[in-house]
């Protein structure tokens, strides 16, 4: 399910208006997870009138230096009926830069990563576990995680998709 975004702007006469309204163009679907980047704020490339869509091209796990990313992720069970084909997943992997953030977990498992960001993760629906070096924490709808540049991973619980809204802010903290 694509994430609808409504982005506002300020016209030359000072009035507010809607610049974008519709599904985000910043989506990658990797089968077990779909990531919808809603907006990227990049202080090194200001765009006060929002004339450029900052998620229309390649996407990155980590926000730009001093910037932020709003991302909605959906984790899917392996039994997902509408899993994209291998070619589609490969195309999306090319658009999705994980940088050097990915690493193996305590048992050699995949999906572990560390980023120089402070992340606010809000579970919208479903159940998920947050993996940390000292174990796993179960989360459900309404739970909020403040992820402070620690090594972590995500693991779906159950057979229902889990949607999480993440706000990632580049931070030395």
Buried (B, 14 or more C-beta within 10 A) or exposed (E): EEBEBEBEBEEEEEEEEEBBEEEBBBBBBBBBBBBBBBBBBBEEEEEEEBEEBBBEEEBBBBBBEEBBBBBBBBBBBEEBEEBBEEEBBEBBEEEBEEEEBEEEBEEEEEBBBBBEBBBBBBBEBBBBBBBBEEEBEEBEEEBEBEBEBEBBBBBBBEEEBBBBBBBBBBBEE
